[in-house]
């Protein structure tokens, strides 16, 4: 697209010179106008190519302005002919705009009242208190590490969810990690291993997927020594075993061949250019007993760092069996990441994204209640993941049972993602989810790192304001009693928490 633009400029410039020669300047004044227009467009194109704030304009000089023009046209055209502010999928324009404004640290207030349809079974709201309190955002941290953990980690309540180098570009990974470093929150590596771009100084949660990328032998099996070496890197604060993810549970990760560059293949121990399909299940364990033993092994190899696992809830009885095994072995993970079926991914079969797995809300309530039943809740931290962007979505999921939250797409928005839905094609126009060098260059990682920091800082600040509005001083005081919803919430509350006060809209 960039080459096409510049060739077009040269073509029209040559055409203008022809007209000027054919008619001469004095007799054909239209040539002056064309020359001035081309001069303006050329200057604009040069400026767009050199500026660092907007990846779209840097990657698509001049042409990229049409996107901003369309967004600036009257609200009626946007609302009635493109999309409404609240109906965009998977995220509405209101939510995307909120993320952009907080990332840029500009006015994030909203005019003229809510645009939501209040009431009904999909409505959820916070029960505020008339005795609101003030609290500092810096105090909202959670200790992760059970009695078996020698190196507990003091985590932020809001962190970067799993996105690997491969699904995202090198500049995107660097921006996220530098932002995490400044904001003192953790950055989940995703299952693609630890790349050089993850080592900018930010805290890492190293994710180990079914492909064991970064700690695999030549046969694709788990390599104990490689894991031991990398798990003891000072940047690695936690290790997460990826059992399944919400967008495609039971399927395994997918890296399209077009994104599997020689650099990525070397990091993962693969052949370049081939589409990578991670196995649907781990080879190191095949039952609850072996899973808990694997958790204990990784904790020992990492010299006592927090170990957890991530899963999307499907067959609830299987999670119950895992909890029984924790009690039987008198050992457990330090954290469990619950990924909702509404979670995102760069590439997944539609059937898996639309029709497999339990949504985050009922999954959280189930996991929290099950851990309570086996007296494990006080030992294990719960991390929620799945369409979490706003401060209220953090509050809601913590009230339902989580201790802290992760977000992938929220932080993607903060570094410039426009929800173009081209993550699986290697054609991401903003340089976020692509390996095309020409597009990646458009994402200036140091500038975007500041936006990552701003997005996190402003969101956590908003969380503190909401908690204060509810009359609490920390997220650990939140419970399902703080939420009001329709019949579905009341039914779930009655099922798992019989003593819960019935509160309806």
C-alpha positions as CSV (number, residue, x, y, z in Angstrom):
1,X,0.0,0.0,0.0
2,X,2.8,2.4,0.8
3,X,4.6,1.6,-2.5
4,X,1.3,2.1,-4.3
5,X,0.9,5.5,-2.7
6,X,4.3,6.8,-3.7
7,X,4.1,5.4,-7.3
8,X,0.7,7.2,-7.5
9,X,2.4,10.5,-6.5
10,X,5.1,10.0,-9.1
11,X,2.5,9.2,-11.7
12,X,0.4,12.3,-11.1
13,X,3.5,14.5,-10.8
14,X,4.6,13.3,-14.2
15,X,1.2,13.9,-15.6
16,X,1.2,17.4,-14.2
17,X,4.6,18.2,-15.8
18,X,3.1,16.9,-19.1
19,X,0.1,19.3,-18.9
20,X,2.4,22.2,-18.0
21,X,4.7,21.5,-20.9
22,X,1.7,21.0,-23.3
23,X,-0.2,24.1,-22.4
24,X,2.4,26.3,-20.6
25,X,1.9,27.9,-17.2
26,X,0.6,31.2,-18.5
27,X,-2.1,29.8,-20.7
28,X,-3.3,26.9,-18.5
29,X,-3.6,27.9,-14.8
30,X,-5.1,24.6,-13.8
31,X,-1.5,23.3,-13.8
32,X,-0.7,25.6,-11.0
33,X,-3.5,24.1,-8.9
34,X,-2.5,20.6,-9.7
35,X,1.2,21.3,-8.8
36,X,0.2,23.0,-5.5
37,X,-2.0,20.0,-4.6
38,X,0.7,17.5,-5.4
39,X,3.2,19.6,-3.4
40,X,0.9,19.6,-0.5
41,X,0.2,15.8,-0.7
42,X,3.9,15.1,-1.0
43,X,4.8,17.2,2.0
44,X,2.0,15.6,4.0
45,X,3.2,12.1,3.0
46,X,6.8,13.0,4.1
47,X,5.5,14.3,7.4
48,X,3.3,11.2,8.0
49,X,6.3,9.0,7.3
50,X,8.5,10.8,9.8
51,X,6.0,11.3,12.7
52,X,5.9,8.7,15.5
53,X,2.5,9.1,17.2
54,X,0.2,7.4,14.7
55,X,1.1,4.0,13.2
56,X,-1.7,4.1,10.6
57,X,-0.4,7.4,9.2
58,X,3.2,6.2,9.3
59,X,2.4,2.9,7.5
60,X,-0.1,4.5,5.1
61,X,0.9,8.2,4.5
62,X,-1.9,10.5,3.4
63,X,-4.3,7.6,2.8
64,X,-4.5,6.9,6.5
65,X,-6.1,10.3,7.1
66,X,-9.3,9.1,5.5
67,X,-9.9,6.8,8.5
68,X,-9.7,9.8,10.9
69,X,-11.9,11.9,8.6
70,X,-14.5,9.2,8.6
71,X,-14.4,8.9,12.3
72,X,-14.8,12.7,12.6
73,X,-17.8,13.0,10.3
74,X,-21.1,13.7,12.0
75,X,-22.3,11.1,14.7
76,X,-25.3,10.4,12.6
77,X,-23.3,8.9,9.8
78,X,-21.2,6.9,12.2
79,X,-24.2,5.7,14.2
80,X,-26.7,4.9,11.4
81,X,-24.5,3.8,8.5
82,X,-21.4,2.3,10.1
83,X,-22.0,1.1,13.7
84,X,-23.5,2.5,16.8
85,X,-21.4,3.4,19.8
86,X,-22.5,0.4,21.8
87,X,-23.0,-2.4,19.2
88,X,-19.5,-2.9,17.7
89,X,-18.1,-6.4,18.0
90,X,-16.1,-7.8,19.8
91,X,-15.7,-4.4,21.4
92,X,-18.0,-1.4,21.0
93,X,-16.8,2.0,19.8
94,X,-17.4,3.4,23.3
95,X,-15.1,0.8,24.9
96,X,-12.4,1.2,22.3
97,X,-12.5,5.0,22.7
98,X,-12.2,4.6,26.4
99,X,-9.0,2.6,26.0
100,X,-7.6,5.1,23.5
101,X,-8.3,8.1,25.7
102,X,-6.8,6.5,28.8
103,X,-3.7,5.4,26.8
104,X,-3.2,8.9,25.6
105,X,-4.0,10.2,29.1
106,X,-6.6,12.7,27.8
107,X,-10.2,13.4,28.9
108,X,-11.9,10.1,29.5
109,X,-15.2,11.5,30.7
110,X,-18.5,10.7,28.9
111,X,-21.2,13.3,28.0
112,X,-25.0,13.3,28.2
113,X,-25.6,10.2,30.3
114,X,-25.4,6.4,29.6
115,X,-26.1,4.9,26.1
116,X,-26.7,1.5,27.7
117,X,-30.1,-0.1,28.0
118,X,-30.4,-0.3,31.8
119,X,-32.3,-3.2,33.4
120,X,-32.9,-6.7,32.2
121,X,-31.0,-9.9,32.9
122,X,-27.8,-8.6,31.1
123,X,-27.6,-5.5,33.3
124,X,-24.9,-5.5,36.0
125,X,-24.1,-2.5,38.2
126,X,-22.1,-1.7,41.3
127,X,-24.0,-1.1,44.6
128,X,-22.5,2.2,45.7
129,X,-22.4,3.4,49.3
130,X,-23.5,6.8,50.7
131,X,-20.3,6.5,52.8
132,X,-17.8,6.7,50.0
133,X,-14.1,6.6,50.9
134,X,-10.8,7.7,49.2
135,X,-8.0,5.2,48.5
136,X,-4.7,5.3,46.7
137,X,-4.3,3.3,43.4
138,X,-0.8,2.3,44.5
139,X,-2.2,0.2,47.3
140,X,-4.1,-2.1,45.1
141,X,-1.7,-5.0,44.8
142,X,-2.1,-8.7,45.6
143,X,0.5,-11.1,46.9
144,X,0.8,-14.3,44.8
145,X,2.6,-17.2,46.5
146,X,1.4,-20.1,48.8
147,X,3.2,-21.6,51.7
148,X,5.3,-23.7,49.2
149,X,6.5,-20.6,47.3
150,X,9.9,-19.2,48.2
151,X,9.7,-16.2,46.0
152,X,6.2,-14.7,46.2
153,X,5.3,-11.9,43.8
154,X,3.4,-8.7,44.7
155,X,1.2,-8.2,41.6
156,X,-0.9,-5.4,40.4
157,X,-4.6,-6.0,40.1
158,X,-4.4,-5.4,36.3
159,X,-1.8,-7.0,34.0
160,X,-1.1,-7.9,30.4
161,X,-2.6,-11.2,29.4
162,X,-0.9,-13.8,27.3
163,X,0.2,-12.7,23.8
164,X,3.3,-14.3,22.2
165,X,6.0,-12.9,20.0
166,X,4.6,-14.3,16.7
167,X,1.1,-13.4,17.3
168,X,2.3,-9.8,18.0
169,X,5.2,-8.0,16.4
170,X,8.6,-7.3,18.0
171,X,7.8,-3.6,18.5
172,X,4.4,-4.4,20.1
173,X,6.1,-6.8,22.6
174,X,8.8,-4.2,23.4
175,X,6.1,-1.5,24.0
176,X,4.1,-3.8,26.3
177,X,7.2,-4.8,28.3
178,X,8.5,-1.3,28.7
179,X,5.1,-0.1,29.8
180,X,4.9,-2.9,32.3
181,X,8.3,-2.0,33.6
182,X,7.3,1.6,34.2
183,X,3.9,0.7,35.7
184,X,5.2,-2.2,37.8
185,X,2.8,-4.8,36.6
186,X,3.4,-8.1,34.9
187,X,3.5,-9.1,31.2
188,X,2.5,-12.6,30.3
189,X,4.7,-13.9,27.5
190,X,2.1,-16.1,25.8
191,X,3.0,-19.7,24.8
192,X,5.7,-18.6,22.2
193,X,8.5,-18.5,24.7
194,X,10.7,-15.7,26.0
195,X,12.0,-13.5,23.2
196,X,14.7,-10.8,23.4
197,X,11.8,-8.3,23.1
198,X,10.3,-9.6,26.4
199,X,13.5,-8.6,28.2
200,X,13.2,-4.9,28.4
201,X,13.0,-4.9,32.2
202,X,9.3,-5.6,32.8
203,X,8.1,-8.3,35.1
204,X,7.2,-11.5,33.2
205,X,4.8,-14.3,33.7
206,X,6.3,-17.1,31.5
207,X,3.6,-19.2,30.0
208,X,4.4,-22.8,29.2
209,X,2.0,-24.2,26.5
210,X,1.5,-27.6,25.1
211,X,4.3,-27.0,22.6
212,X,6.8,-26.2,25.4
213,X,8.3,-23.5,23.2
214,X,11.5,-22.2,24.8
215,X,11.8,-25.3,27.0
216,X,11.4,-28.2,24.5
217,X,13.8,-30.7,23.1
218,X,14.3,-31.6,19.5
219,X,11.3,-34.0,19.7
220,X,9.0,-31.4,21.1
221,X,9.0,-32.8,24.6
222,X,9.6,-30.8,27.8
223,X,13.3,-30.1,28.5
224,X,14.0,-29.9,32.2
225,X,17.3,-28.1,31.9
226,X,16.1,-25.5,29.4
227,X,13.2,-24.7,31.7
228,X,15.4,-24.5,34.8
229,X,17.7,-22.0,33.1
230,X,15.0,-19.7,31.8
231,X,12.7,-19.9,34.8
232,X,15.5,-18.4,36.9
233,X,15.9,-15.3,34.8
234,X,15.4,-12.3,37.2
235,X,12.6,-10.9,34.9
236,X,10.6,-14.1,35.3
237,X,8.4,-13.6,38.4
238,X,5.8,-16.3,37.8
239,X,5.3,-19.4,35.6
240,X,1.9,-20.3,34.1
241,X,1.0,-23.7,32.6
242,X,-1.4,-23.2,29.8
243,X,-3.9,-26.0,29.8
244,X,-6.5,-24.3,27.5
245,X,-7.6,-20.8,26.5
246,X,-11.1,-19.4,26.2
247,X,-11.1,-18.6,22.5
248,X,-10.2,-22.2,21.4
249,X,-10.3,-24.6,24.4
250,X,-9.1,-28.1,23.5
251,X,-7.6,-27.0,20.2
252,X,-4.1,-25.8,20.9
253,X,-2.4,-22.6,19.7
254,X,-2.2,-21.6,16.1
255,X,0.6,-19.6,14.5
256,X,0.0,-19.0,10.7
257,X,2.9,-20.0,8.6
258,X,3.1,-16.5,7.1
259,X,3.9,-15.2,10.6
260,X,6.5,-17.9,11.4
261,X,9.6,-16.0,10.5
262,X,13.2,-17.5,10.9
263,X,13.6,-15.4,14.1
264,X,10.4,-16.7,15.6
265,X,11.1,-20.3,14.5
266,X,14.6,-20.1,16.2
267,X,13.0,-18.9,19.5
268,X,10.4,-21.7,19.4
269,X,12.6,-24.4,18.0
270,X,10.6,-24.9,14.8
271,X,10.9,-24.8,11.0
272,X,10.3,-21.3,9.5
273,X,7.3,-20.8,7.3
274,X,5.2,-23.7,8.5
275,X,1.9,-23.2,10.2
276,X,2.3,-24.1,13.9
277,X,-0.4,-26.1,15.5
278,X,0.3,-26.7,19.2
279,X,-1.0,-30.1,20.5
280,X,-4.4,-29.9,22.1
281,X,-3.1,-31.4,25.4
282,X,0.2,-31.6,27.4
283,X,2.5,-34.6,27.1
284,X,3.8,-34.1,30.6
285,X,0.6,-35.0,32.3
286,X,-2.7,-36.7,31.4
287,X,-4.6,-36.7,34.7
288,X,-5.1,-34.6,37.9
289,X,-2.4,-36.4,39.9
290,X,0.3,-35.8,37.2
291,X,-0.8,-32.2,36.8
292,X,-0.3,-31.4,40.5
293,X,3.0,-33.3,40.4
294,X,4.1,-31.2,37.4
295,X,3.2,-28.0,39.3
296,X,5.4,-29.1,42.2
297,X,8.3,-30.0,39.8
298,X,8.2,-26.6,38.1
299,X,8.2,-24.8,41.5
300,X,11.3,-26.8,42.5
301,X,13.1,-26.2,39.2
302,X,12.4,-22.4,39.3
303,X,13.7,-22.2,42.8
304,X,10.4,-21.6,44.4
305,X,8.7,-19.1,42.1
306,X,4.9,-18.9,41.9
307,X,3.5,-21.6,39.6
308,X,-0.1,-21.6,38.3
309,X,-2.2,-22.9,35.4
310,X,-4.6,-21.3,33.0
311,X,-7.7,-23.0,31.7
312,X,-11.2,-22.4,30.3
313,X,-13.8,-24.3,32.3
314,X,-15.6,-27.0,30.3
315,X,-16.3,-30.2,32.2
316,X,-16.8,-28.9,35.7
317,X,-16.2,-32.4,37.2
318,X,-12.7,-32.4,35.9
319,X,-11.9,-29.2,37.9
320,X,-13.4,-30.8,41.0
321,X,-11.1,-33.8,40.5
322,X,-8.1,-31.5,40.3
323,X,-9.1,-29.9,43.6
324,X,-9.4,-33.3,45.2
325,X,-5.9,-34.2,44.0
326,X,-4.6,-30.9,45.5
327,X,-6.0,-32.0,48.9
328,X,-4.7,-35.6,48.5
329,X,-1.2,-34.5,47.7
330,X,-1.3,-31.5,50.1
331,X,0.0,-29.4,47.3
332,X,-1.5,-26.8,45.0
333,X,-0.7,-24.1,42.5
334,X,-0.1,-20.6,43.7
335,X,-2.6,-19.2,41.2
336,X,-5.2,-20.3,38.7
337,X,-6.0,-18.2,35.6
338,X,-9.7,-18.6,34.6
339,X,-10.1,-17.7,30.9
340,X,-13.7,-17.1,29.7
341,X,-15.0,-18.4,26.4
342,X,-15.3,-14.8,25.3
343,X,-11.5,-14.5,25.3
344,X,-9.7,-13.4,22.2
345,X,-7.0,-14.9,20.0
346,X,-5.3,-14.1,16.7
347,X,-6.4,-17.3,15.0
348,X,-9.1,-19.9,15.8
349,X,-11.7,-21.9,14.1
350,X,-15.1,-20.1,14.3
351,X,-16.8,-23.1,15.9
352,X,-14.3,-23.1,18.8
353,X,-14.6,-19.3,19.3
354,X,-18.4,-19.3,19.2
355,X,-19.4,-22.6,20.7
356,X,-16.9,-24.1,23.1
357,X,-16.2,-23.3,26.8
358,X,-17.9,-21.6,29.7
359,X,-18.2,-17.8,29.8
360,X,-16.1,-16.0,32.4
361,X,-18.8,-15.0,34.9
362,X,-20.2,-18.4,35.7
363,X,-16.7,-19.9,35.4
364,X,-15.4,-17.6,38.1
365,X,-18.3,-18.2,40.4
366,X,-17.8,-22.0,40.0
367,X,-14.0,-21.9,40.5
368,X,-14.3,-19.7,43.6
369,X,-17.0,-21.9,45.1
370,X,-15.1,-25.1,44.4
371,X,-11.9,-23.9,46.0
372,X,-14.0,-22.8,49.0
373,X,-15.5,-26.2,49.2
374,X,-12.1,-27.9,49.5
375,X,-10.7,-25.1,51.8
376,X,-8.2,-24.1,49.1
377,X,-9.4,-20.5,48.5
378,X,-7.0,-18.9,51.0
379,X,-4.0,-20.6,49.4
380,X,-4.7,-19.9,45.7
381,X,-5.0,-16.6,43.9
382,X,-7.6,-16.5,41.0
383,X,-6.8,-14.4,37.9
384,X,-9.7,-13.5,35.6
385,X,-9.2,-13.1,31.8
386,X,-11.7,-12.5,29.1
387,X,-12.9,-9.1,27.6
388,X,-11.6,-7.1,30.5
389,X,-10.9,-3.5,29.6
390,X,-12.8,-1.0,31.7
391,X,-12.4,-0.4,35.5
392,X,-15.9,-1.8,36.1
393,X,-15.1,-5.0,34.3
394,X,-12.2,-5.5,36.7
395,X,-14.5,-4.7,39.7
396,X,-17.2,-7.1,38.5
397,X,-14.8,-10.0,38.0
398,X,-13.1,-9.5,41.3
399,X,-16.5,-9.3,43.0
400,X,-17.4,-12.7,41.4
401,X,-14.3,-14.4,42.8
402,X,-11.1,-13.2,41.2
403,X,-8.2,-11.6,43.0
404,X,-6.8,-9.8,39.9
405,X,-7.4,-9.5,36.2
406,X,-5.5,-9.8,32.9
407,X,-6.3,-8.0,29.7
408,X,-4.9,-8.7,26.2
409,X,-7.0,-6.7,23.8
410,X,-7.2,-3.7,26.1
411,X,-3.5,-3.3,26.0
412,X,-3.5,-4.0,22.3
413,X,-5.8,-0.9,21.9
414,X,-3.4,1.1,24.0
415,X,-0.6,0.5,21.5
416,X,-2.8,1.3,18.5
417,X,-4.9,-1.7,17.6
418,X,-8.0,-0.4,15.6
419,X,-9.9,-3.8,15.7
420,X,-9.2,-4.3,12.0
421,X,-9.7,-8.0,12.5
422,X,-6.7,-9.0,10.4
423,X,-4.7,-10.6,13.2
424,X,-4.5,-14.0,11.4
425,X,-3.5,-12.6,8.0
426,X,-0.2,-10.8,8.8
427,X,-1.7,-7.6,7.4
428,X,-2.4,-5.7,10.6
429,X,-2.3,-2.0,9.4
430,X,-1.0,-0.7,12.8
431,X,2.0,-3.0,13.1
432,X,0.6,-4.7,16.2
433,X,-0.3,-8.2,15.0
434,X,2.0,-8.7,12.0
435,X,5.5,-9.7,11.2
436,X,5.8,-7.6,8.0
437,X,8.8,-5.3,8.7
438,X,7.4,-2.4,6.8
439,X,4.2,-2.4,9.0
440,X,6.1,-3.1,12.2
441,X,8.3,0.0,11.7
442,X,5.2,2.1,11.9
443,X,4.7,1.2,15.6
444,X,7.2,3.3,17.5
445,X,7.6,1.2,20.6
446,X,9.0,3.8,23.0
447,X,6.0,6.1,22.3
448,X,3.5,3.3,22.6
449,X,5.2,2.1,25.9
450,X,4.1,5.4,27.5
451,X,0.6,4.7,26.3
452,X,0.7,1.2,27.9
453,X,1.7,2.8,31.1
454,X,-1.0,5.4,30.9
455,X,-3.7,2.9,30.1
456,X,-2.8,0.8,33.1
457,X,-2.3,3.7,35.5
458,X,-5.6,5.5,34.5
459,X,-7.6,2.3,34.6
460,X,-6.3,1.3,38.1
461,X,-7.0,4.8,39.2
462,X,-10.6,4.4,38.0
463,X,-10.8,1.1,39.8
464,X,-9.8,2.8,43.1
465,X,-12.5,5.4,42.6
466,X,-15.2,2.7,42.0
467,X,-14.0,0.8,45.1
468,X,-14.2,4.0,47.1
469,X,-17.7,4.6,45.8
470,X,-18.7,1.2,47.1
471,X,-17.3,2.1,50.5
472,X,-14.3,-0.3,50.4
473,X,-10.6,0.3,50.8
474,X,-9.3,-2.6,48.7
475,X,-10.4,-5.0,46.1
476,X,-10.2,-7.9,48.5
477,X,-13.3,-6.4,50.3
478,X,-15.4,-6.9,47.2
479,X,-17.9,-9.7,47.0
480,X,-21.0,-10.7,45.0
481,X,-23.0,-8.6,47.4
482,X,-21.6,-5.5,45.8
483,X,-23.2,-6.3,42.4
484,X,-26.8,-5.9,41.3
485,X,-28.1,-7.9,38.3
486,X,-31.2,-9.6,37.0
487,X,-32.4,-13.1,37.7
488,X,-29.3,-14.9,36.4
489,X,-27.0,-13.4,39.1
490,X,-29.5,-14.1,41.8
491,X,-29.9,-17.7,40.8
492,X,-26.1,-18.2,40.7
493,X,-25.8,-16.5,44.1
494,X,-28.5,-18.7,45.6
495,X,-26.8,-21.8,44.2
496,X,-23.3,-21.2,45.4
497,X,-23.8,-18.7,48.3
498,X,-27.1,-19.5,50.0
499,X,-26.6,-16.7,52.6
500,X,-26.3,-14.0,49.9
501,X,-28.9,-11.3,50.2
502,X,-31.3,-11.5,47.2
503,X,-30.9,-8.2,45.4
504,X,-32.6,-7.6,42.1
505,X,-32.8,-4.7,39.6
